[in-house]
Amino acid sequence: MKKNIILIISILLSATTFFPSFAIKNKDEKKTEPYLTRTFRAETINSAEVLTMGGSITVIGDAVSEVVVEMFLSRNNRTAAQIEQIFNDNYSVEIDVKNGKLFVIVKQKQLMTNWNQQGLNISFKILVPKEMECNLQTSGGSIIVENISGMVSGVTSGGNIIVNDSKGNISMSTAGGNILAENISGTIKMITAGGNILAENINGIIKFQTSGGNIKLNNINGDIDVITSGGNINANSVIGTLKAGTAGGNAKLENISGNVNATTSGGTINAKMKSTDEYIILTNNGNINLTLPAGNSYNLKITATKIDTSGLKNFSGNISEKSIEGTVGQGGTRIELGTTHKVNLVFE
C-alpha cells in the first residue's frame, strides 16, 4: 500500500512540467506509525463513510479478507505525548460497522475556540474490498482513492484529490487543491475551486471543472466536458465528444477524433483533428488554427478578420478574406469557426 501511494505522489510531482504548482504534501507523511488500527471482516462490509478534520483520507481496494483502518495524528511543533493529550481532550472517534457500512467518524467534543492550541490533523488509511461504495469528507486534507469499483463521493475543503485505477460513479470536489485522475472509467465529475487538473486514460461521461487552474487531458474516450475560468486547456488523444471552455487561457487540442465545441474569451485555439464526426465548433476572441483531414467532405461556415487556407480543394460556395461559407466535396461534418481575429485553416 505504501509503495502505491509513493508512486501516485511521484506522478503528481512529475506533472510540474505542465503545472508548476502541482504538488502534494501529506500532513501525516512524517509519522509512519498509526496512532491506532482497527480490523473488520471484509465480507461484512459493502460501503464506507469517512469524516475527519484537517487530515487526509486514503482508501485502497484490494482482494482482502480484512478491512484495515489506520488512524494517524499529527501536529507541527508538538510531541507525541502532547498530541495524544490534545486528542483525548478535544476529539472523539467512531470506527465501527453497522448494517454493512463502515463508519469512520471524527467529532469535536466541544466547540474549539483555539485551533492553534487544540487542533490536530487526523488522517486515515483504509484497506477495503475492491467493490465498495465510499463517502469521504475532510475539512482540509487530501483524498486518495485507488482500485475501487462502485459509487465514490469525496469532498475536501482545501486538499488535493487523487483517483486512479477505479470505476463507477465518481463525484469529487475540493475547495482549492489539485486533481489527478488516472485509469478510471464511468460517470465522472471532479471540481476544484482553484487548482489544476491532470487526467489520463479516462473512459466514460466526464466533467472536469476548475475556477482558475489549467486542465491537461491525455488519452480520453467518451463524452467530455471541461471548463476553466482562467487557465489553459491541453488535450491530446481524445475520442468522442469534447466540449472545452476557458474564460481567458489558450486551448491546444491534438489528435482529436469526433466532435469538438471549444471556446475561449481571449486566448488562441489550436486544434488538430485526426478524424471528424458531426461537428467542429470553435469560437473565441483570439486566433483559431484548425487542421482537418484532407479528402473528407465538410460544410464550412467561417467568419474572421482574416482567413488563410491551405489544401482547400473541391470547394463550392462563397469565399473571401473574411468569410467562407459552402461545402467541401459532397458536404459533411459541420465546421463553424468564429473569431474577431485570424483563422488559419489547413487540410492535410
C-alpha positions as CSV (number, residue, x, y, z in Angstrom):
1,M,0.0,0.0,0.0
2,K,2.8,2.5,0.9
3,K,4.5,1.7,-2.4
4,N,1.4,2.6,-4.3
5,I,1.0,5.9,-2.5
6,I,4.6,6.8,-3.2
7,L,4.1,6.0,-6.9
8,I,1.0,8.3,-7.1
9,I,2.8,11.2,-5.4
10,S,5.7,10.7,-7.9
11,I,3.3,11.0,-10.8
12,L,1.9,14.2,-9.3
13,L,5.4,15.7,-8.8
14,S,6.3,14.9,-12.4
15,A,3.3,16.9,-13.6
16,T,5.1,20.1,-12.6
17,T,6.4,20.4,-16.2
18,F,2.9,21.4,-17.1
19,F,1.6,22.7,-13.8
20,P,4.2,24.4,-11.7
21,S,2.1,24.4,-8.6
22,F,1.0,20.7,-8.9
23,A,2.4,19.0,-5.9
24,I,1.1,17.2,-2.9
25,K,2.3,17.1,0.7
26,N,0.7,14.6,3.1
27,K,0.4,16.2,6.5
28,D,1.0,12.9,8.2
29,E,3.9,11.8,6.0
30,K,6.5,12.2,8.8
31,K,4.5,10.0,11.1
32,T,4.6,6.5,9.7
33,E,3.2,4.6,12.7
34,P,-0.6,4.7,13.1
35,Y,-2.0,6.0,16.4
36,L,-4.5,3.2,16.3
37,T,-5.5,0.3,14.0
38,R,-8.9,-1.4,13.7
39,T,-9.7,-4.5,11.6
40,F,-13.0,-6.0,10.5
41,R,-14.1,-9.0,8.4
42,A,-14.3,-7.8,4.8
43,E,-17.3,-9.9,4.0
44,T,-19.5,-7.9,6.4
45,I,-18.8,-4.5,4.6
46,N,-20.1,-3.1,1.3
47,S,-19.8,0.6,1.9
48,A,-17.8,3.2,3.9
49,E,-18.4,6.6,5.3
50,V,-15.4,8.6,6.5
51,L,-15.5,12.0,8.0
52,T,-12.4,13.7,9.5
53,M,-10.9,17.1,10.3
54,G,-7.8,18.6,8.8
55,G,-6.2,15.3,7.7
56,S,-6.0,13.2,4.6
57,I,-8.2,10.2,3.7
58,T,-6.7,7.3,1.7
59,V,-8.9,4.4,0.6
60,I,-7.4,1.5,-1.4
61,G,-9.2,-1.5,-2.7
62,D,-7.8,-5.0,-2.8
63,A,-8.8,-8.7,-2.6
64,V,-8.7,-8.7,1.2
65,S,-10.3,-10.8,3.9
66,E,-10.0,-8.0,6.4
67,V,-10.8,-4.3,6.3
68,V,-7.9,-2.4,8.0
69,V,-8.4,1.2,9.3
70,E,-5.3,3.1,10.4
71,M,-5.6,6.5,12.1
72,F,-2.7,9.0,12.2
73,L,-2.4,12.1,14.4
74,S,-0.1,14.9,13.6
75,R,0.6,18.5,14.5
76,N,3.7,20.5,13.9
77,N,5.8,21.5,17.0
78,R,4.0,19.0,19.2
79,T,5.5,15.9,20.9
80,A,3.7,12.6,20.7
81,A,2.5,12.9,24.3
82,Q,1.1,16.4,23.6
83,I,-0.7,15.2,20.5
84,E,-2.2,12.4,22.4
85,Q,-3.4,14.7,25.2
86,I,-4.9,17.1,22.7
87,F,-6.7,14.3,21.0
88,N,-8.1,12.9,24.3
89,D,-9.2,16.3,25.5
90,N,-10.9,17.6,22.3
91,Y,-11.9,14.7,20.0
92,S,-13.9,11.5,19.8
93,V,-13.7,8.9,17.0
94,E,-16.1,6.2,16.0
95,I,-14.8,3.3,14.0
96,D,-17.5,0.7,13.6
97,V,-19.5,-1.4,11.2
98,K,-23.3,-1.2,11.2
99,N,-25.6,-2.9,8.7
100,G,-22.8,-3.5,6.2
101,K,-21.4,0.1,6.4
102,L,-18.0,1.0,7.8
103,F,-18.2,4.3,9.8
104,V,-15.1,6.2,10.5
105,I,-16.2,9.5,12.1
106,V,-14.2,12.1,13.9
107,K,-16.0,14.7,16.1
108,Q,-15.1,17.5,18.4
109,K,-16.2,17.0,21.9
110,Q,-16.9,20.7,22.2
111,L,-16.7,23.9,20.2
112,M,-13.0,24.5,19.5
113,T,-12.1,28.1,20.5
114,N,-8.4,28.0,19.7
115,W,-7.3,25.6,16.9
116,N,-3.7,26.6,17.4
117,Q,-3.8,25.0,20.8
118,Q,-6.5,22.3,20.4
119,G,-6.4,21.4,16.7
120,L,-4.9,18.2,15.1
121,N,-4.6,16.8,11.7
122,I,-6.4,13.4,11.9
123,S,-5.7,11.2,8.8
124,F,-6.9,7.7,7.8
125,K,-5.6,5.0,5.5
126,I,-8.2,2.3,4.9
127,L,-7.8,-1.0,3.1
128,V,-11.1,-2.3,1.7
129,P,-12.5,-4.8,-0.8
130,K,-12.5,-3.5,-4.4
131,E,-16.3,-3.5,-4.7
132,M,-17.1,-0.7,-2.3
133,E,-19.3,2.4,-2.1
134,C,-17.4,5.3,-0.4
135,N,-18.5,8.7,1.0
136,L,-15.4,10.6,2.1
137,Q,-15.1,14.1,3.6
138,T,-12.3,16.1,5.2
139,S,-12.1,19.7,6.3
140,G,-8.7,20.3,4.8
141,G,-6.6,17.3,3.8
142,S,-6.2,15.3,0.6
143,I,-8.4,12.5,-0.6
144,I,-6.8,9.5,-2.4
145,V,-8.8,6.7,-3.9
146,E,-7.2,3.7,-5.6
147,N,-8.6,0.5,-7.1
148,I,-12.2,1.0,-6.1
149,S,-15.3,-0.2,-8.1
150,G,-18.5,1.5,-7.1
151,M,-20.1,4.8,-6.2
152,V,-17.5,7.2,-4.8
153,S,-18.1,10.7,-3.5
154,G,-15.5,12.9,-1.8
155,V,-15.3,16.5,-0.5
156,T,-12.3,18.3,0.9
157,S,-12.2,22.0,1.9
158,G,-8.7,22.5,0.5
159,G,-6.7,19.4,-0.2
160,N,-5.7,17.6,-3.3
161,I,-7.8,14.8,-4.9
162,I,-6.2,11.7,-6.5
163,V,-8.2,8.9,-8.0
164,N,-6.7,6.1,-10.0
165,D,-7.4,2.5,-11.2
166,S,-11.1,2.9,-10.3
167,K,-14.5,2.7,-12.0
168,G,-18.1,3.6,-11.2
169,N,-20.0,6.8,-10.4
170,I,-17.3,9.1,-9.1
171,S,-18.0,12.6,-7.8
172,M,-15.2,14.6,-6.1
173,S,-14.7,18.2,-5.2
174,T,-12.1,20.4,-3.5
175,A,-12.2,24.0,-2.5
176,G,-8.7,24.7,-3.7
177,G,-6.5,21.7,-4.3
178,N,-5.3,20.0,-7.5
179,I,-6.9,16.9,-9.1
180,L,-5.2,13.9,-10.6
181,A,-7.4,11.3,-12.3
182,E,-5.7,8.3,-13.9
183,N,-7.0,5.0,-15.3
184,I,-10.6,5.4,-14.3
185,S,-14.0,4.8,-16.1
186,G,-17.6,5.5,-15.5
187,T,-19.6,8.7,-14.8
188,I,-17.0,11.1,-13.5
189,K,-17.4,14.6,-12.1
190,M,-14.4,16.4,-10.5
191,I,-14.4,20.0,-9.5
192,T,-11.8,22.3,-7.9
193,A,-12.3,25.9,-6.9
194,G,-8.8,26.9,-8.0
195,G,-6.3,24.0,-8.6
196,N,-5.0,22.3,-11.7
197,I,-6.5,19.1,-13.2
198,L,-4.4,16.3,-14.8
199,A,-6.4,13.4,-16.3
200,E,-5.0,10.4,-18.2
201,N,-6.6,7.2,-19.5
202,I,-10.2,8.1,-18.7
203,N,-13.3,6.5,-20.3
204,G,-16.9,7.5,-19.8
205,I,-19.1,10.5,-19.2
206,I,-16.7,13.0,-17.9
207,K,-16.8,16.5,-16.4
208,F,-13.8,18.4,-15.1
209,Q,-14.0,22.0,-13.8
210,T,-11.6,24.5,-12.2
211,S,-12.2,28.1,-11.3
212,G,-8.7,29.2,-12.2
213,G,-6.2,26.4,-12.9
214,N,-5.0,24.5,-16.0
215,I,-6.5,21.4,-17.4
216,K,-4.4,18.7,-19.1
217,L,-6.1,15.6,-20.8
218,N,-4.4,12.6,-22.3
219,N,-6.0,9.5,-23.8
220,I,-9.6,10.3,-23.0
221,N,-12.6,8.4,-24.5
222,G,-16.2,9.4,-24.1
223,D,-18.4,12.4,-23.6
224,I,-16.1,15.1,-22.2
225,D,-16.9,18.5,-20.7
226,V,-14.0,20.6,-19.3
227,I,-14.2,24.2,-18.0
228,T,-11.7,26.6,-16.5
229,S,-12.3,30.2,-15.6
230,G,-8.8,31.3,-16.5
231,G,-6.3,28.6,-17.2
232,N,-5.2,26.8,-20.3
233,I,-6.6,23.5,-21.7
234,N,-4.3,21.0,-23.2
235,A,-5.9,17.8,-24.7
236,N,-4.2,15.0,-26.6
237,S,-5.6,11.7,-28.0
238,V,-9.3,12.3,-27.3
239,I,-12.0,10.2,-28.9
240,G,-15.7,11.1,-28.6
241,T,-17.4,14.5,-28.0
242,L,-15.2,17.2,-26.4
243,K,-16.6,20.4,-25.0
244,A,-13.9,22.7,-23.7
245,G,-14.2,26.3,-22.4
246,T,-11.8,28.7,-20.9
247,A,-12.5,32.3,-19.9
248,G,-9.0,33.6,-20.7
249,G,-6.5,30.9,-21.5
250,N,-5.4,29.0,-24.6
251,A,-6.8,25.7,-25.9
252,K,-4.4,23.2,-27.5
253,L,-6.3,20.2,-28.9
254,E,-4.3,17.5,-30.7
255,N,-5.1,14.1,-32.1
256,I,-8.8,14.6,-31.6
257,S,-11.4,12.1,-33.1
258,G,-15.1,13.0,-33.0
259,N,-16.9,16.2,-32.2
260,V,-15.4,19.4,-30.7
261,N,-17.0,22.5,-29.3
262,A,-14.3,24.8,-27.9
263,T,-14.5,28.4,-26.7
264,T,-12.1,30.9,-25.1
265,S,-12.7,34.6,-24.4
266,G,-9.2,35.8,-25.1
267,G,-6.7,33.0,-25.9
268,T,-5.7,31.1,-29.0
269,I,-7.3,27.8,-30.1
270,N,-5.1,25.3,-31.8
271,A,-6.9,22.2,-32.9
272,K,-5.7,19.3,-35.0
273,M,-8.3,16.7,-35.9
274,K,-7.4,13.1,-36.5
275,S,-10.9,12.3,-37.7
276,T,-14.3,14.1,-37.5
277,D,-17.9,13.1,-36.8
278,E,-20.8,15.6,-36.8
279,Y,-19.3,19.0,-36.0
280,I,-16.3,21.1,-35.1
281,I,-17.3,24.5,-33.5
282,L,-14.5,26.8,-32.4
283,T,-15.2,30.4,-31.2
284,N,-13.1,33.0,-29.4
285,N,-11.7,36.5,-29.4
286,G,-8.2,35.3,-30.4
287,N,-6.7,33.4,-33.3
288,I,-8.0,30.0,-34.4
289,N,-5.7,27.4,-36.0
290,L,-7.5,24.3,-37.3
291,T,-6.1,21.3,-39.1
292,L,-8.6,18.9,-40.8
293,P,-8.0,15.6,-42.6
294,A,-7.8,16.2,-46.3
295,G,-10.0,14.3,-48.7
296,N,-13.1,14.3,-46.5
297,S,-16.4,16.3,-47.0
298,Y,-17.3,19.3,-44.9
299,N,-19.8,22.1,-44.5
300,L,-17.9,25.3,-43.8
301,K,-19.1,28.4,-42.1
302,I,-16.2,30.7,-41.1
303,T,-16.0,34.4,-40.1
304,A,-12.9,36.3,-39.0
305,T,-11.0,39.5,-39.6
306,K,-8.7,37.4,-41.9
307,I,-8.8,33.8,-43.2
308,D,-5.9,31.8,-44.5
309,T,-6.4,28.4,-46.0
310,S,-4.1,25.6,-47.2
311,G,-5.0,22.5,-49.1
312,L,-8.6,23.6,-49.6
313,K,-10.0,21.6,-52.7
314,N,-13.3,20.7,-54.2
315,F,-14.9,23.7,-52.6
316,S,-18.3,25.1,-53.7
317,G,-19.7,28.3,-52.2
318,N,-18.7,31.8,-51.3
319,I,-15.1,32.7,-50.1
320,S,-13.5,36.0,-49.2
321,E,-10.7,37.2,-47.0
322,K,-13.1,37.5,-44.0
323,S,-15.7,34.7,-44.6
324,I,-16.1,31.3,-46.1
325,E,-19.5,29.5,-46.5
326,G,-20.0,26.4,-48.6
327,T,-19.2,22.8,-49.0
328,V,-16.0,20.7,-49.5
329,G,-16.8,17.6,-51.6
330,Q,-20.4,16.5,-51.1
331,G,-20.7,18.2,-47.7
332,G,-20.5,16.5,-44.4
333,T,-19.0,17.4,-41.0
334,R,-20.2,20.9,-39.9
335,I,-17.2,23.2,-39.4
336,E,-18.1,26.5,-37.7
337,L,-15.3,28.9,-36.8
338,G,-15.9,32.4,-35.5
339,T,-13.4,35.0,-34.1
340,T,-12.6,38.7,-34.1
341,H,-9.0,37.8,-35.1
342,K,-7.5,35.4,-37.6
343,V,-8.4,31.9,-38.8
344,N,-5.8,29.6,-40.3
345,L,-7.5,26.5,-41.8
346,V,-5.3,23.7,-43.1
347,F,-6.3,20.4,-44.8
348,E,-3.7,17.7,-44.7
